[in-house]
């Protein structure tokens, strides 16, 4: 006979691994400010200077993600530096 719920055990192990990974911050927290300071102006310029809707949508999505995950102090610093 073959076991009925063998696949369920594997799914449970995968979800446990996902939960463990969620506890750690994604990416490199030390490099995030550097990426924000260097890439935010590039993405903003790309958004402003292109006419292609797909490029505008992609650059705006990247800007949104960068702003969503940055701290308030870092965002003020980037805005004041220009």
C-alpha positions as a Markdown table, in Angstrom:
| # | Residue | x | y | z |
|---|---|---|---|---|
| 1 | Unk | 0.0 | 0.0 | 0.0 |
| 2 | Unk | 1.1 | 3.5 | -0.6 |
| 3 | Unk | 0.9 | 6.2 | 2.1 |
| 4 | Unk | -1.9 | 8.7 | 1.6 |
| 5 | Unk | -0.5 | 11.9 | 3.1 |
| 6 | Unk | 3.1 | 11.6 | 2.2 |
| 7 | Unk | 3.0 | 14.8 | 0.2 |
| 8 | Unk | 1.5 | 16.7 | 3.1 |
| 9 | Unk | 4.5 | 16.0 | 5.3 |
| 10 | Unk | 6.8 | 17.5 | 2.6 |
| 11 | Unk | 4.6 | 20.6 | 2.4 |
| 12 | Unk | 4.7 | 21.0 | 6.2 |
| 13 | Unk | 8.5 | 20.9 | 6.1 |
| 14 | Unk | 8.6 | 23.5 | 3.4 |
| 15 | Unk | 6.3 | 25.9 | 5.3 |
| 16 | Unk | 8.5 | 25.5 | 8.4 |
| 17 | Unk | 11.6 | 26.5 | 6.3 |
| 18 | Unk | 9.7 | 29.5 | 5.0 |
| 19 | Unk | 8.7 | 30.6 | 8.5 |
| 20 | Unk | 12.4 | 30.4 | 9.6 |
| 21 | Unk | 13.5 | 32.4 | 6.6 |
| 22 | Unk | 10.8 | 35.1 | 7.3 |
| 23 | Unk | 12.4 | 35.9 | 10.7 |
| 24 | Unk | 15.6 | 37.1 | 9.0 |
| 25 | Unk | 15.6 | 40.4 | 7.1 |
| 26 | Unk | 15.6 | 40.1 | 3.4 |
| 27 | Unk | 18.5 | 41.6 | 1.5 |
| 28 | Unk | 21.5 | 43.4 | 3.0 |
| 29 | Unk | 20.4 | 46.1 | 5.5 |
| 30 | Unk | 23.8 | 47.7 | 5.4 |
| 31 | Unk | 23.6 | 48.2 | 1.6 |
| 32 | Unk | 20.0 | 49.3 | 1.4 |
| 33 | Unk | 20.8 | 53.0 | 2.0 |
| 34 | Unk | 23.6 | 52.9 | -0.6 |
| 35 | Unk | 21.2 | 51.4 | -3.1 |
| 36 | Unk | 18.5 | 53.9 | -2.3 |
| 37 | Unk | 20.9 | 56.9 | -2.7 |
| 38 | Unk | 22.3 | 55.7 | -5.9 |
| 39 | Unk | 19.4 | 54.1 | -7.7 |
| 40 | Unk | 16.4 | 56.2 | -6.7 |
| 41 | Unk | 17.5 | 59.1 | -8.9 |
| 42 | Unk | 18.3 | 56.7 | -11.8 |
| 43 | Unk | 14.8 | 55.2 | -11.6 |
| 44 | Unk | 13.1 | 58.6 | -11.3 |
| 45 | Unk | 15.0 | 59.9 | -14.3 |
| 46 | Unk | 14.1 | 56.8 | -16.3 |
| 47 | Unk | 10.5 | 57.2 | -15.4 |
| 48 | Unk | 10.5 | 60.9 | -16.4 |
| 49 | Unk | 12.4 | 60.5 | -19.7 |
| 50 | Unk | 10.8 | 57.4 | -21.3 |
| 51 | Unk | 7.6 | 57.2 | -23.3 |
| 52 | Unk | 7.2 | 53.4 | -23.2 |
| 53 | Unk | 4.5 | 52.4 | -20.8 |
| 54 | Unk | 6.2 | 49.2 | -19.8 |
| 55 | Unk | 9.4 | 51.0 | -18.8 |
| 56 | Unk | 7.5 | 53.7 | -16.9 |
| 57 | Unk | 5.5 | 51.0 | -15.0 |
| 58 | Unk | 8.6 | 49.0 | -14.1 |
| 59 | Unk | 10.6 | 52.0 | -12.9 |
| 60 | Unk | 7.7 | 53.3 | -10.9 |
| 61 | Unk | 7.2 | 49.9 | -9.3 |
| 62 | Unk | 10.9 | 49.9 | -8.3 |
| 63 | Unk | 10.6 | 53.4 | -6.9 |
| 64 | Unk | 7.6 | 52.3 | -4.9 |
| 65 | Unk | 9.3 | 49.3 | -3.5 |
| 66 | Unk | 12.4 | 51.2 | -2.5 |
| 67 | Unk | 10.3 | 53.9 | -0.7 |
| 68 | Unk | 8.1 | 51.3 | 1.0 |
| 69 | Unk | 11.0 | 49.5 | 2.6 |
| 70 | Unk | 13.2 | 52.5 | 3.6 |
| 71 | Unk | 13.1 | 54.3 | 6.9 |
| 72 | Unk | 11.7 | 57.8 | 7.3 |
| 73 | Unk | 15.0 | 59.3 | 8.2 |
| 74 | Unk | 16.7 | 57.8 | 5.2 |
| 75 | Unk | 14.0 | 59.1 | 2.9 |
| 76 | Unk | 14.4 | 62.6 | 4.3 |
| 77 | Unk | 18.1 | 62.4 | 3.9 |
| 78 | Unk | 17.8 | 61.4 | 0.2 |
| 79 | Unk | 15.2 | 64.1 | -0.5 |
| 80 | Unk | 17.3 | 66.8 | 1.3 |
| 81 | Unk | 20.5 | 65.9 | -0.5 |
| 82 | Unk | 19.2 | 67.0 | -3.9 |
